[in-house]
Amino acid sequence: MPREKPARATDPGDDAGPPEQRDAASDETATPDERLPDIETPKPELADLKACEADLERLGVVFERQEAIIGENGCGIVAPYSISEIANSVTISPAASMRCPTALSLARWVGDVVMPSTEAFPDDIRLSEIRQGSTYVCRRRNNSATGKMSEHSIGNAIDVMGFGFEGREPIPVSPRAGDGTMEEAFQRAVRAGACLHFTTVLGPGSDGNHNDHLHLDIIERSSGYRLCQ
């Protein structure tokens, strides 16, 4: 029998527009039927949380488990984690709230991809900050009034706006294709490596909503399909 092709969800619409729009709820114009939840808040087992926390500690993540977040439309995080430092001496600014598995994917990406990529710069330059624009937000994809809920709404996603360093200027995420610069090479490297740790990676060139950030999430799809654009 022919191998079934994994469903290709319309994930390029999973992220929002500019940072100033990301926290704006836009469900007020939806009809009651359109307000029905189409996403389920994951409910982790305590043993899984403890194992995840142990992995975060091993990777040097500074975190605090918070009270459950319960929102409408299926939004919420049963066990949210506030992350202030994602690796030894590498902060998240501002501090971010997400599920533990999301934080673990982020920490592995920073440790396995972003920090090694920084080593291509001169020796006196060190990664010091991951700048984020959105983690948990109860909204639909693209802040639309209808349609699927975003992975942000259950703590599965983070929008990375740029990278801060000691010893050089920050590198914001932006369209860089054809620049031929070290900044372009760095952005290409960390973006490509992100798909080893996240199941969705969207950024400049994916569509008009992603020109100023990398959208990273851990949505589960059939057959383990990953969307890397």
C-alpha positions as CSV (number, residue, x, y, z in Angstrom):
1,M,0.0,0.0,0.0
2,P,1.3,3.5,-0.7
3,R,2.6,5.4,2.3
4,E,0.1,7.9,3.6
5,K,1.5,11.5,3.3
6,P,1.4,13.3,6.7
7,A,-1.3,16.0,6.9
8,R,0.3,19.4,6.3
9,A,-1.4,21.7,8.7
10,T,-1.7,25.4,7.8
11,D,1.0,26.2,10.3
12,P,2.4,29.3,8.6
13,G,-0.7,30.9,10.1
14,D,0.0,29.7,13.6
15,D,1.9,32.8,14.6
16,A,0.9,36.4,15.1
17,G,1.9,39.6,13.5
18,P,4.1,42.4,15.1
19,P,4.8,42.2,18.8
20,E,2.4,45.0,19.7
21,Q,-0.5,43.0,18.3
22,R,0.3,39.6,19.9
23,D,-1.5,40.0,23.2
24,A,-4.6,41.4,21.6
25,A,-7.6,39.1,21.9
26,S,-9.7,39.0,18.7
27,D,-12.4,36.4,19.5
28,E,-15.1,39.0,20.3
29,T,-16.5,38.8,16.7
30,A,-16.7,35.0,16.6
31,T,-20.1,33.3,16.7
32,P,-20.8,30.9,19.7
33,D,-20.0,27.9,17.4
34,E,-16.7,29.4,16.4
35,R,-15.8,29.9,20.0
36,L,-15.8,26.2,20.7
37,P,-12.4,24.8,21.7
38,D,-10.4,23.1,19.0
39,I,-7.4,22.5,21.1
40,E,-6.9,20.6,24.4
41,T,-4.6,21.8,27.2
42,P,-2.1,19.0,27.8
43,K,-2.4,17.4,31.3
44,P,1.1,16.1,32.3
45,E,1.7,13.4,34.9
46,L,3.7,14.5,38.0
47,A,6.4,12.0,37.2
48,D,6.8,13.5,33.7
49,L,7.1,17.0,35.2
50,K,9.8,15.8,37.7
51,A,11.8,14.2,34.9
52,C,11.5,17.3,32.7
53,E,12.6,19.5,35.6
54,A,15.6,17.3,36.2
55,D,16.6,17.8,32.6
56,L,16.1,21.5,32.8
57,E,18.4,21.6,35.9
58,R,21.0,19.6,34.2
59,L,21.0,22.1,31.3
60,G,21.4,25.1,33.6
61,V,17.9,26.4,33.2
62,V,16.6,28.8,35.9
63,F,12.9,28.1,36.3
64,E,9.9,28.3,38.7
65,R,6.8,26.2,38.4
66,Q,3.7,28.4,38.7
67,E,0.0,28.1,39.4
68,A,-2.1,26.7,36.6
69,I,-3.4,29.0,33.9
70,I,-6.9,28.4,32.9
71,G,-8.4,30.3,30.0
72,E,-11.3,30.1,27.6
73,N,-11.5,28.2,24.3
74,G,-9.3,25.5,25.6
75,C,-6.5,27.9,26.5
76,G,-4.2,27.3,29.5
77,I,-1.3,25.6,31.0
78,V,-1.8,23.0,33.7
79,A,1.8,23.3,34.9
80,P,3.3,26.6,33.6
81,Y,7.0,27.3,34.1
82,S,8.5,30.8,34.3
83,I,11.9,30.7,32.6
84,S,14.3,33.5,33.3
85,E,17.6,31.8,32.3
86,I,17.7,29.2,29.5
87,A,21.3,28.1,29.9
88,N,24.2,29.1,32.2
89,S,24.4,32.9,32.0
90,V,22.0,33.1,29.0
91,T,18.8,34.9,30.0
92,I,15.4,35.0,28.4
93,S,14.2,38.6,28.2
94,P,11.5,39.2,29.3
95,A,11.0,36.1,31.5
96,A,8.7,33.6,29.6
97,S,5.9,31.3,30.7
98,M,5.5,28.0,28.9
99,R,5.1,24.2,29.4
100,C,8.1,22.3,30.6
101,P,8.6,20.3,27.3
102,T,8.7,23.6,25.4
103,A,11.3,25.0,27.8
104,L,13.3,21.8,27.4
105,S,13.3,22.0,23.6
106,L,14.3,25.6,23.8
107,A,17.2,24.8,26.2
108,R,18.4,22.0,24.0
109,W,18.3,24.3,20.9
110,V,20.2,27.0,22.8
111,G,22.8,24.6,24.1
112,D,23.2,22.4,21.0
113,V,22.8,25.0,18.3
114,V,22.8,28.6,19.3
115,M,25.8,28.6,21.6
116,P,28.0,26.5,19.3
117,S,27.1,28.8,16.4
118,T,28.2,31.8,18.5
119,E,31.7,30.2,18.6
120,A,32.2,31.3,15.0
121,F,32.5,34.9,16.2
122,P,35.7,36.3,17.8
123,D,36.7,34.8,21.1
124,D,35.6,37.8,23.2
125,I,31.9,37.4,22.1
126,R,29.5,35.4,24.2
127,L,25.8,34.7,23.9
128,S,24.0,36.3,26.8
129,E,20.3,36.7,25.9
130,I,17.4,35.2,24.0
131,R,15.0,38.0,23.3
132,Q,11.4,36.8,23.0
133,G,8.2,38.5,21.9
134,S,5.5,36.0,22.8
135,T,5.1,32.8,24.7
136,Y,1.7,32.0,26.4
137,V,-1.1,34.0,24.9
138,C,-4.7,32.8,24.7
139,R,-5.5,33.6,21.0
140,R,-6.2,32.0,17.6
141,R,-3.6,31.7,14.9
142,N,-2.7,35.2,13.6
143,N,-5.0,36.7,16.1
144,S,-7.9,35.8,13.8
145,A,-11.5,35.9,15.0
146,T,-12.1,32.4,13.7
147,G,-10.0,29.3,13.0
148,K,-7.7,27.1,15.0
149,M,-6.2,28.1,18.3
150,S,-2.5,28.9,18.3
151,E,0.1,26.7,20.0
152,H,0.8,29.8,22.0
153,S,-2.5,29.3,23.7
154,I,-1.4,26.1,25.4
155,G,2.2,27.1,26.2
156,N,3.7,25.1,23.3
157,A,5.4,28.0,21.4
158,I,7.8,30.9,21.7
159,D,8.6,33.7,19.3
160,V,12.3,34.6,19.3
161,M,12.9,38.2,18.3
162,G,16.7,38.2,18.5
163,F,19.9,37.3,20.3
164,G,22.0,39.4,22.7
165,F,25.7,39.1,23.2
166,E,28.5,40.3,25.4
167,G,31.1,41.9,23.1
168,R,29.0,42.9,20.1
169,E,25.7,44.4,19.1
170,P,22.5,42.2,19.3
171,I,21.4,40.3,16.2
172,P,17.6,40.8,15.6
173,V,15.7,38.3,13.5
174,S,15.0,40.0,10.1
175,P,15.0,39.2,6.4
176,R,18.6,38.7,5.5
177,A,18.6,36.6,2.4
178,G,21.5,37.5,0.2
179,D,23.2,39.9,2.7
180,G,26.3,37.8,2.7
181,T,27.0,38.8,6.2
182,M,28.1,36.9,9.3
183,E,24.7,37.9,10.8
184,E,22.9,36.2,8.0
185,A,25.0,33.1,8.4
186,F,24.3,33.0,12.1
187,Q,20.6,33.4,11.6
188,R,20.5,30.7,8.9
189,A,22.4,28.3,11.2
190,V,20.3,28.7,14.3
191,R,17.1,28.6,12.3
192,A,18.0,25.4,10.5
193,G,19.2,23.8,13.8
194,A,15.9,24.7,15.5
195,C,14.1,22.1,13.4
196,L,16.0,19.4,15.2
197,H,14.4,20.5,18.5
198,F,11.0,21.9,17.4
199,T,8.3,20.5,15.1
200,T,7.4,24.0,13.7
201,V,10.0,26.6,12.7
202,L,8.8,29.7,10.8
203,G,10.7,32.9,10.2
204,P,11.5,35.6,7.6
205,G,10.3,34.4,4.2
206,S,7.7,31.9,5.5
207,D,5.0,34.5,5.1
208,G,4.3,38.1,6.0
209,N,3.7,37.4,9.7
210,H,7.2,36.1,10.4
211,N,9.6,38.6,9.1
212,D,10.7,39.9,12.5
213,H,11.0,36.6,14.5
214,L,11.3,32.9,14.6
215,H,8.2,31.1,15.6
216,L,9.1,27.8,17.3
217,D,6.6,25.3,18.7
218,I,6.3,21.6,19.6
219,I,2.9,20.7,18.1
220,E,2.5,16.9,17.5
221,R,1.6,15.9,14.0
222,S,0.8,12.5,12.4
223,S,3.9,10.4,11.4
224,G,6.2,12.9,13.3
225,Y,6.0,15.5,10.5
226,R,8.0,18.7,11.0
227,L,7.3,22.0,9.3
228,C,10.5,23.9,8.7
229,Q,10.1,27.0,6.6
